[in-house]
Amino acid sequence: MPDLTRRDLIRATAAAGSGAVILPGVASAGPSHDPHGPHDGHDEHDHPRHPKSEPAELTGRIVRPGDPDYPRASLGWDELFVHYPLVIVFAEETRDVLNALAWARQHNVALRVRSGRHSLEGWSNVDNGIVIDVSELKSAHIDKASLTATVGAGLNQLEAVTALGREDLAVTTGTEGSVGLSGATLGGGFGFLTRYLGMACDNLIGADVVVPWGADGAKVLHVNEKCHTDLLWALRGAGNGNYGIVTSLTYKVSPLKEVVYVQAAWDGLGDLHGVFDAWQSTAPFTNSRLGTQVEIHKPQILLFAVLADGTRAEALELLSPILSVGKPTVTVQTGGWAEIYAGFQIPTRDEPANWKFFSQFTRKPFPSRAVSIIGEFMNNAPTDDSNFFTQAFGGRVRRATRPAGGTSFAHRDALFYSEPGAGWGKRGEPNCNDPLTSQSQAWIAEFSQALRPYVDGAYVNVPNIGMAEWETAYWRSNFCRLRKIKSKYDPTNLFQYEQSVPPWSCDR
């Protein structure tokens, strides 16, 4: 392997332009597929039958510093975090991912994996390393007969909902359409259909995953409910950037022709105790076809609800304990899930540039004091975009039935999920001199700390870099098993970031 400096790498990428990057002495990625893969706990990377691969060549759409598209290509959804990668590889097929992973190994370059760019601590990007971006892998193959769908890892949630909706089918997704489907699923994944269809990861039945192979190569594993079942278990809740690069996902999908979408708004926070108490005492226990979220802002309280395969009258009846509090403004829509989903999306350009969240789960109803804390902090929120968000659990999330092989998602016993979130700043404008940055960061940290007696754990898709004991907060007792699986598929800890799962071989 040539000993290349960072300047050598930049010079080489510049010479290649925006197409394939060909470095001195670089040819191919080496063997790319082993249908059997690692089935035991041994480190196959140092096994004599796995010599070093041929030098790797970067392929796909390449963006590097100095290219006109570099500022946009290197920026995530949350503009609070800015990084300057050495090179960004937009994979156009699985071969590009294989080549990029082998290249990163052979040149000892730090790497991160990216799809929807919604990593909320900026961990899908890296300074002076390679970002392997799968957002252009947007295929979708739907089999109505078997009720399965295999999609490229680049689809975002809106694209997935739209593609399935054309066939009157659905799978659980979150509510933000621009979020990558793969990222949401691999961390667990929940939204309006969670209580009806289960977690997004519950519906994941297979994946293609590019993993390290041999001394310095890469290969594809075809993971399903019969092959590499331990890795499938890990991907269902801890798959984001920990074990390999997912290039496609296969889901069990469900028929869904029509939903009822209800929105309710209460001006001010005067009805907060009544609304929240009614919601938390009914939403986790009601008919599992009903999914609800509550958002509390400084100017108003908002309720959003989706009833799958029901009627307007049924939806209003199920929600009557909440809607009977005060005098909310209520609107009701009926239509296909894809149509409704697209209708409540907010364009990214209209959202604040900078965000900070704290995630948490609740296993016992909030007492009056906890609700008062929410009201106190929201009355002093730094911006009107800042909010306290909740998502009802229960239903199929909590039931004993699980997908074959189980999942590593560890918070099925929660009544609901919640997160305070601070949003501020205009997109495209640096936040370094914005006084709202320090104010918002302090507000949300104090808010989260005040709620600690009433909440438990955290959601890996909404991480926090300052959290103590994050391992058990995300995965509880599953963390030890996740480390063992990491030792099997990534023993050298190639896939690592600030809160990644380490193999057993790494000291902690």
C-alpha positions in Angstrom: 0.0 0.0 0.0 1.5 3.4 -0.9 2.2 5.8 1.9 0.0 8.7 0.9 -0.2 12.0 2.8 -3.5 14.0 3.0 -2.0 16.3 0.4 -1.3 13.3 -1.9 -4.9 12.2 -1.5 -6.3 15.7 -2.3 -4.0 15.9 -5.4 -5.1 12.5 -6.6 -8.8 13.3 -6.2 -8.3 16.6 -7.9 -6.7 14.9 -10.9 -9.6 12.5 -11.2 -12.2 15.3 -11.2 -15.8 14.6 -10.1 -16.0 11.0 -11.5 -14.1 8.0 -10.4 -11.1 8.7 -8.2 -8.0 6.8 -9.3 -5.1 7.0 -6.9 -1.5 6.0 -7.6 -1.3 2.2 -7.5 -5.0 1.8 -6.9 -7.0 -0.7 -9.1 -9.9 -2.7 -7.6 -11.6 -3.4 -4.3 -10.7 -7.1 -4.3 -13.2 -9.9 -3.7 -16.6 -8.4 -3.1 -19.0 -11.2 -2.1 -18.9 -14.3 0.1 -22.4 -15.9 0.4 -21.4 -17.6 3.6 -19.6 -14.8 5.5 -18.4 -15.1 9.1 -20.5 -17.6 11.1 -18.4 -17.9 14.2 -16.6 -15.5 16.6 -13.1 -15.8 15.1 -11.4 -12.9 13.6 -11.2 -13.8 9.9 -9.3 -10.7 9.0 -5.9 -12.2 10.0 -6.7 -15.7 8.8 -4.1 -17.1 6.4 -6.7 -17.7 3.7 -7.5 -13.9 3.6 -4.4 -12.2 2.2 -4.4 -8.5 1.4 -6.7 -7.5 -1.4 -5.8 -5.7 -4.6 -5.4 -2.0 -4.2 -8.8 -0.3 -4.2 -10.2 2.4 -6.5 -12.9 4.9 -5.4 -15.9 4.9 -7.8 -19.2 6.6 -7.8 -19.9 10.3 -7.7 -17.0 11.9 -5.9 -17.0 15.3 -4.2 -13.9 16.8 -2.7 -12.7 20.1 -1.2 -12.7 22.7 -3.9 -15.5 21.3 -5.9 -18.4 23.7 -6.4 -20.8 21.2 -4.8 -18.6 20.5 -1.7 -20.2 23.0 0.7 -23.7 21.6 0.1 -22.5 18.0 -0.1 -20.7 18.3 3.2 -23.6 19.9 5.1 -26.1 18.0 7.2 -29.7 18.8 8.0 -28.7 20.1 11.4 -26.4 23.0 10.6 -25.2 23.3 14.1 -22.5 20.7 13.2 -20.0 21.5 10.4 -17.3 19.1 9.3 -14.8 19.0 6.4 -14.3 15.5 5.0 -11.4 14.7 2.7 -13.7 13.1 0.2 -17.4 12.3 -0.1 -18.4 9.2 -2.1 -22.0 9.2 -3.3 -22.5 5.5 -4.1 -24.5 4.8 -7.2 -24.4 1.0 -6.8 -23.2 -1.5 -4.2 -19.8 -1.8 -5.9 -19.1 1.8 -5.0 -19.6 1.1 -1.4 -17.3 -2.0 -1.5 -14.6 0.1 -3.2 -14.9 3.0 -0.7 -14.7 0.7 2.3 -11.7 -1.2 1.0 -10.0 2.1 0.0 -10.6 3.6 3.5 -9.1 0.4 5.1 -6.1 0.4 2.8 -5.3 4.0 3.4 -6.2 4.1 7.1 -8.7 6.9 6.6 -11.5 7.5 9.1 -14.9 6.9 7.7 -18.5 7.6 8.3 -21.7 6.4 6.7 -24.5 8.7 5.7 -27.9 8.6 4.1 -30.5 11.2 5.1 -28.0 13.6 6.8 -30.2 13.7 10.0 -27.5 12.5 12.4 -28.5 14.8 15.3 -25.0 15.1 16.7 -23.3 15.3 13.3 -21.8 11.8 13.6 -22.4 10.9 10.0 -19.7 13.3 8.9 -16.0 13.5 9.8 -13.1 15.9 9.4 -10.3 14.8 7.1 -11.9 11.4 6.4 -14.2 9.7 3.9 -18.0 10.0 4.0 -19.7 7.1 2.3 -23.1 8.4 1.3 -25.8 5.9 0.2 -28.5 8.5 -0.5 -28.5 7.9 -4.2 -29.3 4.2 -3.8 -33.1 4.7 -4.3 -34.4 1.5 -5.8 -37.8 0.1 -4.7 -39.1 -3.4 -5.6 -42.5 -4.2 -4.1 -44.0 -7.7 -4.2 -47.7 -7.5 -3.3 -48.2 -11.2 -3.4 -45.7 -11.8 -0.6 -46.2 -8.4 1.1 -42.5 -7.6 1.0 -40.6 -4.6 -0.3 -36.8 -4.4 -0.9 -35.6 -0.8 -1.1 -32.3 1.0 -1.6 -30.8 2.5 1.5 -31.0 5.9 0.0 -34.8 6.3 0.1 -36.0 8.9 2.6 -39.2 8.3 4.5 -41.4 10.4 2.2 -40.1 8.5 -0.8 -40.7 5.1 0.9 -44.3 6.1 2.0 -45.0 7.4 -1.5 -43.8 4.2 -3.3 -45.7 1.9 -1.0 -48.8 4.1 -1.0 -49.1 3.6 -4.8 -49.8 -0.1 -4.0 -52.0 0.7 -0.9 -49.2 -0.7 1.3 -47.4 0.8 4.3 -44.6 0.2 6.8 -43.8 2.1 9.9 -41.8 5.3 9.4 -41.2 8.5 11.4 -43.1 11.7 10.6 -40.2 13.7 9.1 -40.1 12.8 5.4 -36.6 14.0 4.7 -35.1 11.6 7.3 -33.4 8.5 5.7 -35.5 5.4 5.9 -32.5 3.2 6.7 -31.3 5.4 9.5 -34.7 5.6 11.1 -35.2 1.8 10.8 -31.8 0.8 12.1 -32.2 2.7 15.3 -35.7 1.4 15.9 -38.1 3.6 14.0 -41.4 4.9 15.2 -44.2 7.2 14.1 -48.0 7.3 13.6 -48.3 3.6 12.6 -46.1 2.2 15.4 -48.9 1.0 17.6 -50.6 -0.6 14.6 -47.7 -2.2 12.7 -44.9 -2.3 15.3 -41.5 -0.6 15.2 -39.9 0.0 11.8 -37.2 -2.5 12.8 -39.9 -5.1 13.7 -40.8 -5.1 10.0 -37.2 -5.4 8.8 -36.7 -9.0 7.5 -33.5 -8.6 5.5 -30.6 -6.4 4.5 -27.5 -6.3 2.3 -24.6 -5.1 4.4 -21.1 -4.2 3.2 -18.6 -5.3 5.9 -14.8 -5.5 6.3 -13.3 -8.7 4.7 -9.9 -10.1 5.0 -6.9 -8.0 5.8 -8.0 -4.8 4.0 -11.0 -5.6 1.7 -14.8 -5.6 1.8 -17.7 -7.9 0.9 -21.5 -8.0 0.9 -23.4 -10.0 3.4 -27.0 -11.0 2.6 -28.7 -10.9 6.0 -32.1 -12.4 6.6 -34.1 -14.5 9.1 -32.1 -17.6 8.1 -28.6 -16.2 7.5 -26.5 -14.0 9.8 -29.5 -13.9 12.2 -27.3 -12.4 14.9 -26.5 -9.4 12.7 -30.1 -9.0 11.8 -31.0 -8.8 15.5 -28.3 -6.1 16.0 -29.5 -4.1 12.9 -33.0 -4.0 14.4 -32.2 -1.2 16.8 -28.4 -0.7 16.8 -27.5 -0.8 13.1 -26.6 2.8 12.5 -22.9 2.9 11.6 -21.9 0.1 13.9 -21.5 -3.1 12.0 -21.3 -2.2 8.3 -22.8 -0.2 5.5 -26.4 -1.2 4.7 -27.1 -0.8 1.0 -30.6 -2.3 0.8 -33.4 -3.3 3.2 -36.2 -5.8 2.9 -39.4 -5.1 4.9 -42.6 -7.0 5.6 -45.3 -4.5 4.5 -49.0 -4.3 5.3 -52.1 -3.3 3.4 -53.3 0.2 4.2 -55.8 1.9 2.0 -57.1 4.9 4.0 -56.4 6.8 7.2 -58.1 9.5 9.2 -55.8 12.4 10.2 -56.9 14.6 13.1 -55.2 17.8 14.2 -56.2 19.8 17.3 -54.7 23.1 18.6 -55.2 24.8 22.0 -54.1 28.4 22.2 -51.6 29.1 24.9 -50.6 26.6 27.6 -53.6 27.1 30.0 -55.0 23.6 29.2 -51.6 21.9 29.4 -52.4 19.8 32.5 -55.8 18.7 31.2 -54.6 17.9 27.7 -51.5 16.0 28.9 -53.3 14.0 31.6 -56.0 13.0 29.2 -53.5 12.0 26.5 -51.2 10.0 28.7 -54.0 8.1 30.4 -55.6 7.1 27.1 -53.2 7.2 24.1 -50.9 4.3 25.1 -54.0 2.0 25.8 -56.5 2.9 23.2 -57.2 0.9 20.0 -53.9 0.1 18.4 -54.9 1.4 15.0 -54.7 5.0 16.6 -51.3 6.6 16.8 -50.9 10.0 18.5 -48.3 12.7 19.1 -48.5 15.8 21.2 -46.3 18.9 20.6 -46.1 21.6 23.1 -44.9 25.0 21.9 -44.8 28.4 23.7 -47.8 29.7 21.8 -49.9 26.5 21.7 -50.5 22.9 22.3 -50.9 20.6 19.3 -52.3 17.1 19.0 -51.8 15.0 15.9 -53.5 11.6 15.4 -53.7 9.0 12.6 -56.4 6.2 12.7 -55.6 3.4 10.3 -58.5 1.9 8.3 -61.1 3.7 10.4 -63.8 6.4 10.0 -64.0 10.0 11.0 -66.6 9.3 13.7 -64.4 6.5 15.2 -61.4 8.7 15.3 -63.2 11.5 17.1 -64.7 9.1 19.5 -61.4 7.5 20.4 -59.9 11.0 20.9 -62.9 12.4 22.8 -61.2 12.3 26.2 -58.5 14.7 24.9 -60.6 16.8 22.6 -63.1 17.5 25.4 -60.5 19.5 27.3 -60.9 23.2 26.7 -61.9 24.5 23.3 -59.4 23.2 20.7 -59.6 24.0 17.0 -60.0 20.6 15.3 -59.6 19.6 11.7 -60.1 16.1 10.2 -58.9 14.7 6.9 -59.5 11.3 5.3 -57.4 9.9 2.5 -54.6 7.5 1.5 -51.7 7.3 3.9 -49.2 8.6 1.3 -51.4 11.6 0.5 -51.9 12.5 4.1 -48.2 12.0 4.9 -47.0 14.2 2.1 -49.5 16.8 3.2 -48.1 17.5 6.6 -44.4 17.7 5.6 -42.6 21.0 6.2 -40.0 21.9 3.6 -36.5 21.8 5.1 -35.9 25.4 3.9 -38.7 26.6 6.2 -37.2 24.8 9.3 -34.6 26.4 11.7 -31.0 25.6 10.8 -29.8 24.5 14.2 -31.3 21.9 16.5 -30.6 20.3 19.8 -32.7 17.4 21.3 -32.7 15.2 24.4 -34.5 11.9 24.1 -36.2 9.9 26.9 -38.8 7.2 27.6 -41.5 7.2 30.2 -42.7 4.0 32.0 -45.0 5.6 34.5 -47.4 8.5 33.8 -46.0 12.0 34.5 -47.2 13.4 37.8 -48.5 16.9 38.0 -45.1 18.3 38.9 -43.5 16.9 35.7 -46.3 18.5 33.6 -45.7 21.8 35.4 -42.0 21.6 34.6 -42.9 21.2 30.9 -45.1 24.3 31.1 -42.5 26.3 32.9 -39.8 25.6 30.4 -42.0 26.0 27.4 -43.1 29.4 28.7 -39.4 30.4 28.6 -38.5 28.7 25.4 -35.8 30.5 23.4 -37.9 30.4 20.2 -41.4 29.5 19.0 -39.9 26.5 17.1 -38.6 25.0 20.3 -41.0 22.3 21.6 -41.7 19.3 23.8 -42.7 16.3 21.7 -44.3 13.1 22.7 -45.2 9.8 20.9 -47.6 7.2 22.4 -46.3 3.6 22.6 -48.3 0.5 23.6 -50.2 -1.5 21.1 -48.1 -3.7 18.9 -44.9 -2.3 20.3 -45.7 -3.8 23.7 -47.3 -7.0 22.7 -45.5 -10.3 23.2 -45.4 -11.0 19.4 -42.0 -10.1 17.9 -40.4 -10.6 14.5 -38.5 -13.8 14.1 -35.2 -13.5 15.9 -36.2 -10.5 18.0 -34.7 -7.0 18.0 -32.1 -5.1 19.9 -34.6 -2.2 20.6 -34.9 -2.1 24.3 -37.8 0.2 25.3 -40.9 -1.7 24.5 -42.3 -1.3 27.9 -42.5 2.5 27.7 -45.8 4.3 27.8 -44.5 7.0 25.6 -41.4 8.6 24.2 -40.6 12.3 24.6 -38.0 14.9 23.8 -37.5 18.5 24.4 -36.1 20.2 21.3 -34.6 23.6 20.7 -34.6 25.0 17.1 -33.1 28.3 16.1 -31.2 30.2 13.3 -31.6 30.6 9.6 -30.4 28.1 7.1 -27.2 29.0 5.3 -26.1 31.5 7.9 -23.2 30.7 10.3 -24.4 30.2 13.9 -21.1 31.0 15.6 -22.1 34.6 16.5 -25.8 33.8 17.1 -26.6 34.6 20.8 -29.4 32.1 20.6 -26.9 29.2 20.3 -25.7 29.4 23.9 -29.2 30.3 25.2 -30.8 27.4 23.4 -28.1 24.9 24.5 -28.5 26.0 28.1 -32.3 25.9 28.0 -32.5 22.4 26.7 -29.8 21.0 29.0 -31.6 22.5 32.1 -35.0 21.2 30.8 -33.7 17.7 30.3 -32.1 17.7 33.7 -35.3 18.9 35.4 -37.2 15.9 33.9 -34.7 13.2 34.8 -36.7 12.0 37.9 -39.6 11.2 35.6 -37.9 9.6 32.6 -35.6 6.7 31.7 -33.2 5.7 29.0 -32.7 7.4 25.6 -33.3 6.8 21.9 -30.2 6.1 19.8 -31.6 7.9 16.8 -31.8 11.1 19.0 -28.4 10.9 20.8 -26.7 13.3 23.1 -23.0 13.5 23.4 -23.0 14.6 27.0 -25.0 11.7 28.3 -23.5 9.5 31.0 -23.9 5.7 30.6 -25.2 6.1 27.1 -24.6 2.4 26.4 -27.4 1.2 28.8 -29.5 4.3 28.2 -29.9 3.3 24.5 -29.8 -0.5 24.7 -30.1 -1.5 28.4 -29.1 -5.2 28.9 -28.7 -5.7 25.2 -25.4 -3.9 25.1 -23.2 -6.9 26.0 -24.7 -9.0 23.2 -24.2 -6.1 20.8 -20.5 -5.9 21.6 -20.1 -9.6 21.0 -21.7 -9.3 17.6 -19.5 -6.3 16.9 -16.4 -8.4 17.7 -17.6 -10.9 15.0 -18.3 -8.6 12.1 -16.1 -5.6 12.9 -13.4 -6.8 15.3 -11.0 -4.0 14.5 -13.6 -1.3 15.2 -13.5 0.2 11.8 -17.0 1.6 12.2 -16.7 3.9 15.1 -17.8 7.3 16.2 -18.4 9.0 19.6 -21.1 6.6 20.8 -20.6 3.6 18.6 -20.8 0.0 19.9 -17.2 -1.2 20.5 -16.1 -4.8 20.1 -15.1 -6.8 23.2 -11.5 -6.4 22.2 -11.6 -2.7 22.9 -11.0 -1.4 26.4 -13.6 0.9 27.8 
